[in-house]
């Protein structure tokens, strides 16, 4: 085991349908755990693949094939980077659980989605009158989905001039309600985050540089999906530049957060917001890092 790395996994065991709630918790630590997690600002579900080596037979038999809630904590035992100890890296529900027997190893494989139960099952049907405040509509969606709002960009005086009506999957209705007023919604660790599109969080930016754990040199990129079917800005400018930045594992950074990126080697010193982040880690392997895709604010 890599001596400075900590990975813990908590599994809330779901009651069998049609019952709701959970019947107990498995605390998994001191075993080999590998993870690959992808989070973005898009309305698609954040995903995680988590592998655990050599769970006991009794613990494996308690797992459901889907619907359990997983919370993965990871971090460093001793570090100079922001925080010490394990932090919440991912929270979501299992969509598939399988076991691979390659004697003498038994590997349990969890495929998970953040907010899987809320986003893919709940329907909405309602109509809000003209002049309804944006916060009223979005809070109604959050309550229906059972999600707490972790951050909500300033929209105190924003209203729907023509009202808002919707009848279908609630997640799609919330997406439409946000886009109509220049907002973007995402679920991060089972919390709802509502931000102004293209601007990012109002929290202070995180410092990313060689002194805070940046690995290698930032790599420039263009998000083709972002601009493929969009005209360039009216002022004739080019699309906002993007960078891929690799760091030691950063559980504290979420899509939509802002960073101050500094690198003397490519002459960068500016504020960017995080479009997506991929975490790769293994407490017995080499990987324990985060890859951020960021764009200028």
C-alpha positions as a Markdown table, in Angstrom:
| # | Residue | x | y | z |
|---|---|---|---|---|
| 1 | Unk | 0.0 | 0.0 | 0.0 |
| 2 | Unk | 1.2 | 3.5 | -0.8 |
| 3 | Unk | 1.9 | 4.8 | 2.7 |
| 4 | Unk | 0.6 | 8.4 | 2.2 |
| 5 | Unk | -2.7 | 7.5 | 0.5 |
| 6 | Unk | -6.0 | 6.9 | 2.2 |
| 7 | Unk | -9.1 | 5.5 | 0.4 |
| 8 | Unk | -12.2 | 4.6 | 2.4 |
| 9 | Unk | -15.6 | 3.4 | 1.0 |
| 10 | Unk | -19.0 | 3.5 | 2.8 |
| 11 | Unk | -21.8 | 1.5 | 1.3 |
| 12 | Unk | -25.4 | 2.2 | 2.4 |
| 13 | Unk | -27.3 | -1.0 | 1.7 |
| 14 | Unk | -30.7 | -0.3 | 0.0 |
| 15 | Unk | -33.8 | -2.1 | 1.1 |
| 16 | Unk | -35.2 | -4.4 | -1.6 |
| 17 | Unk | -38.0 | -2.9 | -3.7 |
| 18 | Unk | -40.7 | -1.8 | -3.1 |
| 19 | Unk | -39.3 | -0.7 | 0.3 |
| 20 | Unk | -37.3 | 2.5 | 0.4 |
| 21 | Unk | -34.4 | 3.6 | 2.7 |
| 22 | Unk | -31.4 | 1.7 | 3.8 |
| 23 | Unk | -30.8 | -1.3 | 6.1 |
| 24 | Unk | -27.2 | -0.9 | 7.1 |
| 25 | Unk | -23.8 | 0.4 | 6.3 |
| 26 | Unk | -20.6 | -1.4 | 5.1 |
| 27 | Unk | -17.4 | 0.5 | 6.0 |
| 28 | Unk | -14.6 | -0.7 | 3.7 |
| 29 | Unk | -11.0 | 0.3 | 4.5 |
| 30 | Unk | -7.5 | -1.3 | 4.6 |
| 31 | Unk | -8.3 | -3.1 | 1.3 |
| 32 | Unk | -7.0 | -2.3 | -2.2 |
| 33 | Unk | -9.4 | 0.2 | -3.8 |
| 34 | Unk | -9.1 | 1.6 | -7.3 |
| 35 | Unk | -11.3 | 4.4 | -8.7 |
| 36 | Unk | -12.0 | 6.2 | -12.0 |
| 37 | Unk | -14.4 | 9.2 | -11.6 |
| 38 | Unk | -15.6 | 11.7 | -14.1 |
| 39 | Unk | -17.5 | 14.8 | -13.1 |
| 40 | Unk | -18.6 | 17.7 | -15.4 |
| 41 | Unk | -20.9 | 20.7 | -15.5 |
| 42 | Unk | -23.1 | 19.0 | -18.0 |
| 43 | Unk | -26.6 | 17.7 | -17.0 |
| 44 | Unk | -25.4 | 14.1 | -17.7 |
| 45 | Unk | -24.9 | 12.1 | -14.5 |
| 46 | Unk | -21.4 | 12.1 | -13.0 |
| 47 | Unk | -20.0 | 8.6 | -13.1 |
| 48 | Unk | -17.6 | 6.4 | -11.1 |
| 49 | Unk | -16.1 | 3.0 | -11.5 |
| 50 | Unk | -14.8 | 1.7 | -8.2 |
| 51 | Unk | -13.0 | -1.6 | -7.7 |
| 52 | Unk | -12.4 | -3.3 | -4.3 |
| 53 | Unk | -10.1 | -6.3 | -3.9 |
| 54 | Unk | -11.0 | -9.3 | -1.7 |
| 55 | Unk | -14.2 | -8.2 | 0.2 |
| 56 | Unk | -15.3 | -11.0 | 2.6 |
| 57 | Unk | -17.9 | -13.4 | 1.3 |
| 58 | Unk | -20.4 | -12.1 | 3.9 |
| 59 | Unk | -19.9 | -8.5 | 2.8 |
| 60 | Unk | -20.3 | -9.4 | -0.9 |
| 61 | Unk | -23.5 | -11.2 | -0.2 |
| 62 | Unk | -25.0 | -8.1 | 1.4 |
| 63 | Unk | -24.6 | -5.9 | -1.7 |
| 64 | Unk | -27.5 | -5.3 | -4.1 |
| 65 | Unk | -27.0 | -5.4 | -7.8 |
| 66 | Unk | -28.1 | -1.8 | -8.0 |
| 67 | Unk | -29.4 | 1.0 | -5.8 |
| 68 | Unk | -26.9 | 1.0 | -2.9 |
| 69 | Unk | -25.5 | 4.4 | -2.0 |
| 70 | Unk | -21.7 | 4.8 | -2.1 |
| 71 | Unk | -19.5 | 7.5 | -0.6 |
| 72 | Unk | -15.9 | 7.4 | -1.5 |
| 73 | Unk | -13.3 | 9.3 | 0.6 |
| 74 | Unk | -9.8 | 9.8 | -0.6 |
| 75 | Unk | -6.8 | 11.9 | 0.3 |
| 76 | Unk | -3.3 | 12.0 | 1.7 |
| 77 | Unk | -2.2 | 11.2 | 5.2 |
| 78 | Unk | 0.3 | 14.0 | 5.3 |
| 79 | Unk | 0.5 | 16.7 | 2.7 |
| 80 | Unk | 1.1 | 20.4 | 2.2 |
| 81 | Unk | -1.8 | 20.6 | -0.3 |
| 82 | Unk | -4.8 | 22.4 | 1.1 |
| 83 | Unk | -6.3 | 19.6 | 3.3 |
| 84 | Unk | -5.0 | 16.5 | 5.0 |
| 85 | Unk | -6.8 | 13.2 | 5.5 |
| 86 | Unk | -9.5 | 11.7 | 3.3 |
| 87 | Unk | -12.2 | 14.0 | 1.8 |
| 88 | Unk | -15.5 | 13.1 | 0.1 |
| 89 | Unk | -14.5 | 12.4 | -3.6 |
| 90 | Unk | -17.8 | 10.9 | -4.9 |
| 91 | Unk | -21.3 | 10.1 | -3.7 |
| 92 | Unk | -23.8 | 8.2 | -5.8 |
| 93 | Unk | -25.9 | 5.1 | -6.3 |
| 94 | Unk | -24.8 | 1.9 | -7.9 |
| 95 | Unk | -26.2 | 1.0 | -11.3 |
| 96 | Unk | -24.4 | -2.3 | -11.6 |
| 97 | Unk | -22.4 | -4.5 | -9.2 |
| 98 | Unk | -20.3 | -7.5 | -10.4 |
| 99 | Unk | -17.6 | -9.7 | -9.1 |
| 100 | Unk | -14.5 | -11.1 | -10.9 |
| 101 | Unk | -12.8 | -14.2 | -9.6 |
| 102 | Unk | -9.2 | -14.4 | -10.7 |
| 103 | Unk | -7.8 | -16.6 | -8.0 |
| 104 | Unk | -6.5 | -15.9 | -5.5 |
| 105 | Unk | -8.1 | -12.4 | -6.0 |
| 106 | Unk | -11.8 | -11.5 | -5.9 |
| 107 | Unk | -12.5 | -8.1 | -7.4 |
| 108 | Unk | -15.8 | -6.3 | -6.7 |
| 109 | Unk | -16.7 | -3.8 | -9.4 |
| 110 | Unk | -19.1 | -0.9 | -8.7 |
| 111 | Unk | -20.5 | 1.2 | -11.5 |
| 112 | Unk | -22.2 | 4.3 | -10.0 |
| 113 | Unk | -24.0 | 7.5 | -11.0 |
| 114 | Unk | -24.3 | 10.7 | -8.9 |
| 115 | Unk | -27.9 | 11.3 | -8.1 |
| 116 | Unk | -28.9 | 8.2 | -10.1 |
| 117 | Unk | -32.1 | 7.6 | -8.2 |
| 118 | Unk | -33.4 | 11.2 | -8.3 |
| 119 | Unk | -32.4 | 12.2 | -11.9 |
| 120 | Unk | -33.6 | 9.1 | -13.8 |
| 121 | Unk | -36.9 | 8.3 | -12.0 |
| 122 | Unk | -38.8 | 11.4 | -10.9 |
| 123 | Unk | -41.4 | 13.1 | -13.1 |
| 124 | Unk | -42.6 | 16.7 | -12.8 |
| 125 | Unk | -45.9 | 18.3 | -14.0 |
| 126 | Unk | -46.7 | 21.9 | -13.2 |
| 127 | Unk | -47.2 | 25.4 | -14.4 |
| 128 | Unk | -45.8 | 28.7 | -12.9 |
| 129 | Unk | -47.4 | 32.0 | -13.7 |
| 130 | Unk | -45.7 | 34.9 | -15.5 |
| 131 | Unk | -43.4 | 36.8 | -13.2 |
| 132 | Unk | -42.5 | 33.9 | -11.0 |
| 133 | Unk | -39.0 | 34.3 | -9.5 |
| 134 | Unk | -36.4 | 32.0 | -10.9 |
| 135 | Unk | -35.4 | 30.9 | -7.4 |
| 136 | Unk | -39.0 | 29.8 | -6.6 |
| 137 | Unk | -39.1 | 27.5 | -9.7 |
| 138 | Unk | -35.7 | 26.0 | -9.2 |
| 139 | Unk | -36.2 | 25.4 | -5.5 |
| 140 | Unk | -39.4 | 23.5 | -6.4 |
| 141 | Unk | -37.4 | 21.2 | -8.7 |
| 142 | Unk | -34.8 | 20.7 | -6.0 |
| 143 | Unk | -37.5 | 19.8 | -3.5 |
| 144 | Unk | -39.2 | 17.4 | -5.9 |
| 145 | Unk | -35.8 | 15.7 | -6.7 |
| 146 | Unk | -34.9 | 15.5 | -3.0 |
| 147 | Unk | -31.6 | 17.5 | -3.6 |
| 148 | Unk | -30.2 | 20.2 | -1.4 |
| 149 | Unk | -28.9 | 23.3 | -3.2 |
| 150 | Unk | -25.2 | 23.6 | -2.4 |
| 151 | Unk | -24.6 | 26.8 | -4.4 |
| 152 | Unk | -26.9 | 29.1 | -6.3 |
| 153 | Unk | -25.5 | 32.0 | -8.2 |
| 154 | Unk | -27.0 | 35.5 | -7.5 |
| 155 | Unk | -30.4 | 35.7 | -9.3 |
| 156 | Unk | -32.3 | 37.7 | -6.7 |
| 157 | Unk | -34.3 | 39.8 | -9.2 |
| 158 | Unk | -34.5 | 37.3 | -12.0 |
| 159 | Unk | -38.1 | 36.1 | -13.0 |
| 160 | Unk | -39.7 | 34.1 | -15.8 |
| 161 | Unk | -41.5 | 36.8 | -17.8 |
| 162 | Unk | -43.7 | 34.3 | -19.5 |
| 163 | Unk | -43.9 | 31.8 | -16.7 |
| 164 | Unk | -42.7 | 28.2 | -16.8 |
| 165 | Unk | -44.6 | 25.1 | -17.6 |
| 166 | Unk | -43.3 | 21.5 | -17.9 |
| 167 | Unk | -44.5 | 17.9 | -17.8 |
| 168 | Unk | -42.1 | 15.0 | -18.1 |
| 169 | Unk | -38.8 | 13.9 | -16.5 |
| 170 | Unk | -38.0 | 16.4 | -13.7 |
| 171 | Unk | -34.2 | 16.6 | -14.5 |
| 172 | Unk | -35.0 | 17.7 | -18.1 |
| 173 | Unk | -37.5 | 20.3 | -16.8 |
| 174 | Unk | -34.9 | 21.7 | -14.4 |
| 175 | Unk | -32.3 | 21.9 | -17.3 |
| 176 | Unk | -34.8 | 23.8 | -19.5 |
| 177 | Unk | -35.7 | 26.2 | -16.6 |
| 178 | Unk | -32.0 | 27.0 | -16.0 |
| 179 | Unk | -31.0 | 27.4 | -19.7 |
| 180 | Unk | -33.9 | 29.8 | -20.2 |
| 181 | Unk | -32.2 | 32.3 | -17.9 |
| 182 | Unk | -28.5 | 31.7 | -18.6 |
| 183 | Unk | -27.9 | 29.2 | -15.8 |
| 184 | Unk | -26.4 | 25.7 | -15.7 |
| 185 | Unk | -27.4 | 23.0 | -13.3 |
| 186 | Unk | -25.4 | 20.0 | -12.2 |
| 187 | Unk | -25.5 | 17.4 | -9.4 |
| 188 | Unk | -22.2 | 17.2 | -7.5 |
| 189 | Unk | -22.0 | 14.6 | -4.7 |
| 190 | Unk | -25.8 | 14.4 | -4.5 |
| 191 | Unk | -26.1 | 18.2 | -4.1 |
| 192 | Unk | -27.6 | 20.6 | -6.7 |
| 193 | Unk | -25.3 | 23.3 | -8.0 |
| 194 | Unk | -26.8 | 26.2 | -10.0 |
| 195 | Unk | -24.3 | 28.6 | -11.6 |
| 196 | Unk | -24.2 | 31.3 | -14.3 |
| 197 | Unk | -23.2 | 29.6 | -17.5 |
| 198 | Unk | -19.7 | 30.3 | -18.6 |
| 199 | Unk | -18.7 | 32.1 | -15.4 |
| 200 | Unk | -18.4 | 29.6 | -12.7 |
| 201 | Unk | -18.7 | 29.6 | -8.9 |
| 202 | Unk | -18.6 | 32.7 | -6.8 |
| 203 | Unk | -16.3 | 31.0 | -4.3 |
| 204 | Unk | -12.7 | 32.2 | -4.1 |
| 205 | Unk | -10.5 | 30.5 | -6.8 |
| 206 | Unk | -8.2 | 27.6 | -5.9 |
| 207 | Unk | -4.5 | 28.1 | -6.5 |
| 208 | Unk | -3.1 | 25.7 | -9.0 |
| 209 | Unk | 0.7 | 25.8 | -9.6 |
| 210 | Unk | 3.8 | 23.8 | -9.0 |
| 211 | Unk | 3.8 | 24.7 | -5.3 |
| 212 | Unk | 0.3 | 23.4 | -4.8 |
| 213 | Unk | 0.7 | 20.0 | -6.6 |
| 214 | Unk | 0.4 | 20.7 | -10.3 |
| 215 | Unk | 2.0 | 17.9 | -12.3 |
| 216 | Unk | 3.8 | 18.6 | -15.6 |
| 217 | Unk | 2.9 | 21.5 | -17.9 |
| 218 | Unk | -0.7 | 22.6 | -18.7 |
| 219 | Unk | -1.8 | 21.5 | -22.2 |
| 220 | Unk | -3.9 | 23.7 | -24.4 |
| 221 | Unk | -7.2 | 22.4 | -25.9 |
| 222 | Unk | -10.4 | 23.5 | -27.7 |
| 223 | Unk | -13.7 | 21.9 | -26.5 |
| 224 | Unk | -15.1 | 21.1 | -29.9 |
| 225 | Unk | -18.5 | 20.1 | -28.5 |
| 226 | Unk | -18.9 | 23.5 | -26.9 |
| 227 | Unk | -18.4 | 25.4 | -30.2 |
| 228 | Unk | -19.3 | 23.0 | -33.0 |
| 229 | Unk | -22.8 | 24.3 | -33.5 |
| 230 | Unk | -22.3 | 27.8 | -32.1 |
| 231 | Unk | -21.4 | 31.0 | -33.8 |
| 232 | Unk | -18.3 | 32.8 | -32.7 |
| 233 | Unk | -18.8 | 35.8 | -30.3 |
| 234 | Unk | -20.4 | 38.8 | -32.0 |
| 235 | Unk | -17.3 | 40.9 | -31.4 |
| 236 | Unk | -15.4 | 38.6 | -33.7 |
| 237 | Unk | -13.3 | 37.0 | -30.9 |
| 238 | Unk | -12.2 | 33.4 | -30.9 |
| 239 | Unk | -13.6 | 30.8 | -28.5 |
| 240 | Unk | -12.3 | 31.1 | -25.0 |
| 241 | Unk | -9.1 | 29.2 | -24.5 |
| 242 | Unk | -9.0 | 25.9 | -22.6 |
| 243 | Unk | -6.3 | 24.1 | -20.7 |
| 244 | Unk | -5.9 | 20.5 | -19.4 |
| 245 | Unk | -4.2 | 20.6 | -16.1 |
| 246 | Unk | -3.0 | 17.6 | -14.1 |
| 247 | Unk | -2.5 | 17.8 | -10.3 |
| 248 | Unk | -2.1 | 15.5 | -7.3 |
| 249 | Unk | -5.6 | 14.3 | -6.3 |
| 250 | Unk | -7.9 | 17.2 | -5.5 |
| 251 | Unk | -11.2 | 16.0 | -3.9 |
| 252 | Unk | -12.1 | 19.6 | -2.9 |
| 253 | Unk | -12.4 | 20.9 | -6.5 |
| 254 | Unk | -15.7 | 20.5 | -8.3 |
| 255 | Unk | -16.9 | 21.3 | -11.8 |
| 256 | Unk | -17.9 | 25.0 | -11.9 |
| 257 | Unk | -15.3 | 26.0 | -9.4 |
| 258 | Unk | -12.7 | 28.6 | -10.4 |
| 259 | Unk | -9.0 | 28.2 | -10.2 |
| 260 | Unk | -6.1 | 30.6 | -10.5 |
| 261 | Unk | -3.7 | 28.8 | -12.9 |
| 262 | Unk | -0.1 | 29.8 | -12.9 |
| 263 | Unk | 2.8 | 28.3 | -14.9 |
| 264 | Unk | 6.0 | 30.1 | -15.8 |
| 265 | Unk | 6.8 | 27.4 | -18.4 |
| 266 | Unk | 3.8 | 28.3 | -20.6 |
| 267 | Unk | 3.4 | 31.9 | -19.3 |
| 268 | Unk | -0.1 | 31.5 | -17.7 |
| 269 | Unk | -1.4 | 33.5 | -14.8 |
| 270 | Unk | -5.2 | 33.8 | -14.9 |
| 271 | Unk | -8.6 | 32.8 | -13.6 |
| 272 | Unk | -10.3 | 29.8 | -15.2 |
| 273 | Unk | -13.4 | 27.8 | -14.4 |
| 274 | Unk | -13.5 | 24.0 | -14.2 |
| 275 | Unk | -15.5 | 22.4 | -17.0 |
| 276 | Unk | -14.8 | 18.8 | -16.0 |
| 277 | Unk | -12.5 | 16.8 | -13.8 |
| 278 | Unk | -11.4 | 13.2 | -13.9 |
| 279 | Unk | -10.0 | 11.5 | -10.8 |
| 280 | Unk | -7.9 | 8.4 | -11.1 |
| 281 | Unk | -6.5 | 6.6 | -8.0 |
| 282 | Unk | -5.3 | 3.3 | -6.5 |
| 283 | Unk | -3.9 | 2.9 | -3.0 |
| 284 | Unk | -1.6 | 0.1 | -4.3 |
| 285 | Unk | -0.8 | 1.5 | -7.7 |
| 286 | Unk | 0.8 | 4.6 | -9.3 |
| 287 | Unk | -2.3 | 6.7 | -10.0 |
| 288 | Unk | -3.5 | 9.2 | -7.5 |
| 289 | Unk | -4.3 | 12.4 | -9.5 |
| 290 | Unk | -6.9 | 14.7 | -11.0 |
| 291 | Unk | -7.1 | 16.0 | -14.6 |
| 292 | Unk | -8.9 | 19.3 | -14.9 |
| 293 | Unk | -10.3 | 20.8 | -18.1 |
| 294 | Unk | -10.7 | 24.5 | -17.6 |
| 295 | Unk | -11.7 | 27.5 | -19.6 |
| 296 | Unk | -11.2 | 31.2 | -19.2 |
| 297 | Unk | -14.0 | 33.1 | -17.4 |
